[in-house]
Each structure stands twice: as structure tokens, then as C-alpha cells.
Amino acid sequence: MKRKCLYLFMVFAVAAISCKKSSVAPVVEVIPPTVELSEDPNYIKVANTLTVSPVMDGAKFDWSNESKKAVDILIKYSQEGKRMEHSVKNSQEATGTFILPISGQTSFTITVTNTNGTLLETRLIGIMPVLKPEVKLTKTGWTATASSEINDKDNEFNGAENIVDEVTRISLTSPGKPSFWQSDYNAEPMYVYPHWLIVDMKTAAKITKVGLNAHTDASQGFTNFILEGSEDGVKFNEIGDGSLAFNSALKTEQIFPVVTPVAIRYVKITLRVGSPYPCLGNFEAYSRK
């Protein structure tokens, strides 16, 4: 009897153990819910308020940011052949402004982003600054040289320096006429084109135009030239609008714009076509002051 009871007890014990739940939880794959990110339009709002207005020798940028959420602003442009950038980082002010110096018509690429740099709004804006008036530069101390000249007591005093004196100064060898430069017509063989003159203004300036006066005798003039500038007097680059026409019969000053107004000290005038012994009466340079 005891054995039978012991056997039944063991059977019930095994059955009870087999019915217990496992202590190891089953692996269940959990798929996270999809979160829809809403685009913050603040950077677009800021970009739409951004304006550019002309100021003296510059461009003024203004914008508003009512939400005061951080944005970055990047301005790209070119000035005097150089690529430029200006940036405003993490701007959270309600309004913002800055001024960039420019010397002429300038196109800006303006990019507004959120601070993570993931959202973009780009605008293109062009502006012409308010420019200072053009004034004639004072020629005190200026000197000039030429490929050749007539300048000695046995002939005539028509040296290159005559083009940088006052336009009203009278010639030492041609009474009643303004002073002028003339190429050396006594050379054997006679000098051929091109002839050139170089003006040393002593200090660098961003000139905007050049004024030339012809000699009073149109038969001793020239009709075509190019205009170049240099910082060191050695390497010259063209600053005029290509091949330029000159009217030797015109008695008043003839103006020639400088199309690349960079700071230069030397101006070179290269005569290409004209009389066998050309002359030039006067040289002037203008800048914005």
C-alpha cells in the first residue's frame, strides 16, 4: 500500500512540474510606429522677408524672424573678380541687418537654412549701389614715359610728361597751342606702330574713366588704341572696352570708361593706328571720391 501511494505521489508531482510555464519570455518583434515629421516653414518665411537695398558703395540686407527660431543665412557673390561669402550663423533675433561693400552692379545668391542645414531656400538678387560722384584726380607729382619722344633743346620739347601737366599749359615750342607729346619723328628708320605711353600716378586708385585730349593738329593724331592698367608697372591688364576709337580732329576731352575698376597705379595707352608721328595732348583720370 505504501508503495502504491508513493508511486501515485510521484506521478502527480511530475504532472505538476510539466504544467508549469517556462520562465523565458518568447521573442516578439516590435515595429515602432511611423512618425511623420512636419517641415518647419520658418526658414522659408525668413527668406521671403529678406530684402536688399542700395546704399553708398554697398548693399544693405534686412530680414525679419517673427518666430525667433534659429536660421543660418549665407550670401555668395563676386567682387573685382574674387568670389566672396558672408554668413550669419544661428540667427534668432526678430530682425537682422548688415551691409556688404560693393563697387558696382552685383548679383547675390542668398541661401537660408535651418541650423541643421537640411532645409534650403535660395534666392537670386541683383543690386547696384549708390555711387559716389566721379571726380578728376589731381595730377601733382605724376610722371609719364613713352616708347619715344621729341624732347630736347635742338628740336622740340614735346616729351611724354606734357600729357600729365595742366590741360591749359602752353607748349614751350609751339606758342599759342597746348603742350603735347609727340613720338620721335627723327629716328632712322622712323618708329612704327604700336606706340605707347605709361602714366605713373604714384599711388594706386580705382579709376572709373580716362579722359584724353587730341593735339590741335589732327594730321598728327591717331585713331585707335587700347587702355591697360597695372599695379607694379610691369604686368599690364586691359581695363578699357577692347579696341577704342579716337577722334584726332575733336578739340574737347574724349572720355573712355574703365570696365574693370580695380586699384592700379600705372595706366598704359597703346596707340595702334594713326599718323606716322602721332601726338597726344593731355591725360586725365577719374575716380569716385
C-alpha positions in Angstrom: 0.0 0.0 0.0 2.8 2.4 0.8 4.5 1.7 -2.5 1.3 2.4 -4.4 0.8 5.7 -2.6 4.4 6.7 -3.3 4.0 5.9 -7.0 0.8 8.0 -7.2 2.6 10.9 -5.5 5.5 10.8 -8.0 3.1 10.7 -10.9 1.2 13.8 -9.6 4.5 15.6 -9.0 5.8 15.0 -12.5 2.4 16.1 -13.9 2.5 19.3 -11.8 6.1 20.2 -12.9 5.3 19.6 -16.6 2.3 22.0 -16.3 4.5 25.0 -15.0 5.1 27.9 -17.5 8.6 28.5 -18.9 10.5 31.3 -17.2 11.9 32.5 -20.6 9.7 35.0 -22.4 9.1 34.5 -26.1 10.8 36.9 -28.6 8.2 39.2 -30.2 9.2 41.7 -33.0 8.0 45.2 -32.1 7.5 47.5 -35.1 7.8 51.2 -33.9 5.0 53.5 -35.1 5.7 55.7 -38.1 6.4 59.3 -37.0 5.5 61.9 -39.7 7.9 64.8 -39.5 6.3 68.1 -40.3 8.6 70.6 -42.2 9.2 73.7 -40.2 8.5 76.5 -42.8 10.2 79.2 -40.7 13.3 79.3 -42.9 11.0 80.0 -45.9 9.3 82.7 -44.0 12.6 84.3 -43.2 13.8 84.0 -46.8 10.6 85.7 -48.1 11.2 88.7 -45.8 14.8 89.2 -46.8 15.4 92.4 -48.9 18.4 94.0 -50.4 18.6 97.8 -50.9 21.3 100.1 -52.3 23.4 102.2 -50.0 26.5 104.3 -50.6 29.1 101.9 -52.1 27.3 98.9 -50.7 24.2 96.7 -50.4 22.1 96.6 -47.3 20.4 93.3 -46.3 17.4 93.2 -43.9 15.2 90.4 -42.8 12.7 89.5 -40.0 12.2 86.3 -38.0 9.0 86.6 -36.0 9.2 83.0 -34.6 12.8 83.7 -33.5 13.7 80.1 -34.5 17.4 79.7 -35.4 18.3 80.1 -39.0 21.6 80.4 -41.0 22.0 82.9 -43.9 24.7 82.5 -46.5 25.4 85.2 -49.1 27.6 84.4 -52.2 28.8 87.0 -54.7 31.8 88.2 -56.7 33.7 91.4 -56.3 36.6 92.6 -58.5 36.9 89.1 -59.9 37.1 87.4 -56.5 34.5 85.0 -55.1 33.1 86.3 -51.8 31.0 84.9 -49.0 29.2 86.3 -45.9 27.4 84.2 -43.4 25.1 84.8 -40.4 25.0 81.8 -38.1 22.2 80.7 -35.7 20.3 84.0 -36.0 17.4 84.1 -33.6 16.8 87.8 -33.5 13.4 89.2 -34.5 15.1 91.4 -37.1 18.5 91.4 -38.7 20.6 93.6 -41.0 24.1 94.0 -42.4 25.9 95.9 -45.2 28.3 94.5 -47.8 30.6 96.9 -49.6 30.3 96.6 -53.4 31.7 98.8 -56.3 29.1 98.2 -59.0 26.2 96.0 -60.2 26.4 92.8 -58.2 24.4 89.6 -58.2 23.9 87.7 -54.9 23.0 84.1 -54.2 21.2 84.0 -50.8 20.6 80.7 -49.0 18.6 80.4 -45.8 18.7 77.1 -43.9 17.6 75.7 -40.6 20.5 75.2 -38.2 20.8 71.5 -39.1 21.4 72.6 -42.7 18.8 70.2 -44.0 16.2 72.7 -45.3 17.1 75.2 -48.0 15.5 78.3 -49.6 17.7 80.0 -52.2 17.1 83.4 -53.8 18.9 85.4 -56.5 19.0 89.2 -56.2 20.9 91.8 -58.1 21.6 95.4 -56.9 23.5 98.5 -58.0 25.0 100.5 -55.1 24.6 104.2 -54.6 27.9 105.5 -56.1 30.0 108.5 -55.0 30.4 111.2 -57.7 33.2 110.9 -60.2 36.0 113.5 -59.7 39.1 114.3 -61.7 42.2 113.2 -59.8 44.9 115.7 -59.0 48.0 115.1 -61.2 50.5 116.6 -58.8 53.7 114.5 -58.9 52.5 112.3 -61.8 55.1 111.3 -64.4 54.8 109.8 -67.9 57.1 107.9 -70.2 56.8 106.9 -73.8 58.2 104.5 -76.4 59.8 107.5 -78.0 59.5 111.3 -77.8 60.8 114.6 -79.2 62.2 116.4 -76.1 65.5 118.3 -76.5 66.6 121.9 -77.0 67.8 121.3 -80.5 64.3 120.1 -81.6 61.2 120.4 -79.6 60.1 120.0 -76.0 57.3 117.5 -76.7 58.0 114.9 -74.1 55.7 112.4 -72.5 55.5 114.5 -69.3 53.4 117.0 -71.2 50.3 114.8 -71.1 50.2 115.0 -67.2 50.6 118.7 -66.9 47.6 121.0 -66.7 45.5 120.9 -69.9 45.7 124.6 -70.2 49.5 124.7 -70.2 51.0 126.3 -73.3 53.6 124.4 -75.3 57.2 125.7 -75.0 57.9 125.1 -78.7 54.5 125.8 -80.2 53.3 129.2 -78.8 49.6 129.6 -78.6 49.0 125.8 -78.5 48.5 123.5 -75.5 51.5 121.3 -74.6 51.6 117.8 -76.1 53.6 114.6 -76.6 54.9 113.6 -79.9 56.8 110.4 -81.0 60.3 110.8 -82.3 60.0 111.6 -86.0 63.8 112.0 -86.4 64.5 108.3 -85.8 66.0 106.4 -88.7 64.2 104.3 -89.6 61.1 106.0 -88.2 59.4 104.2 -85.3 56.3 102.2 -86.4 53.1 101.3 -84.5 52.4 100.4 -81.9 53.5 103.5 -79.9 52.8 103.6 -76.1 52.7 106.0 -73.2 52.7 105.0 -69.5 51.4 107.3 -66.8 52.6 106.8 -63.2 50.0 108.2 -60.8 52.3 107.4 -57.8 49.5 105.9 -55.7 47.0 103.3 -56.6 43.4 104.3 -57.3 40.3 102.7 -58.6 39.8 104.9 -61.7 36.4 104.8 -63.4 37.3 106.5 -66.6 40.1 108.2 -68.6 40.0 111.5 -70.4 42.2 112.2 -73.5 42.7 115.4 -75.5 44.0 115.3 -79.0 46.8 117.6 -80.3 45.5 120.6 -82.1 46.9 119.3 -85.4 44.6 116.4 -86.4 47.1 115.3 -89.1 49.4 114.3 -86.3 47.0 112.2 -84.4 46.0 108.6 -84.0 42.6 106.8 -84.5 42.8 103.6 -82.5 44.3 102.5 -79.1 43.9 100.1 -76.2 43.9 101.0 -72.5 45.7 99.0 -69.8 46.4 99.2 -66.1 49.0 97.9 -63.7 49.8 97.8 -60.0 53.6 97.4 -60.5 54.3 98.9 -63.9 55.4 95.5 -65.2 52.3 93.4 -65.7 49.5 95.2 -67.5 45.9 94.1 -68.0 43.3 95.6 -70.2 41.0 98.0 -68.4 39.2 99.5 -71.4 36.5 98.1 -73.6 38.7 96.5 -76.2 39.9 98.4 -79.2 39.0 102.0 -78.7 38.4 104.7 -81.4 39.9 108.1 -81.0 38.9 111.2 -82.9 42.1 113.3 -83.6 40.0 116.2 -85.0 37.9 116.7 -81.8 39.2 119.6 -79.7 37.4 118.6 -76.5 38.2 115.9 -74.0 37.2 112.4 -75.0 36.0 110.0 -72.3 36.8 106.3 -72.1 35.2 104.2 -69.3 37.2 101.8 -67.3 35.3 98.5 -67.4 37.4 96.8 -64.7 37.8 99.4 -61.9 40.5 97.8 -59.8 43.1 99.7 -57.9 46.0 100.5 -60.3 49.0 102.9 -60.2 50.0 102.8 -63.8 47.9 103.5 -66.9 49.2 102.4 -70.4 47.9 103.9 -73.6 49.0 101.8 -76.6 48.4 103.6 -80.0 47.7 101.2 -82.8 46.7 103.1 -85.9 47.3 106.8 -87.0 49.8 109.3 -88.3 53.4 108.2 -88.8 54.4 110.6 -85.9 51.4 110.7 -83.6 50.7 113.2 -80.8 48.6 113.3 -77.7 47.6 116.5 -75.9 46.5 115.5 -72.4 45.6 112.7 -70.0 43.2 112.8 -67.1 42.0 110.0 -64.7 38.7 110.0 -62.8 37.7 108.2 -59.6 34.8 108.1 -57.2 35.6 110.1 -54.0 
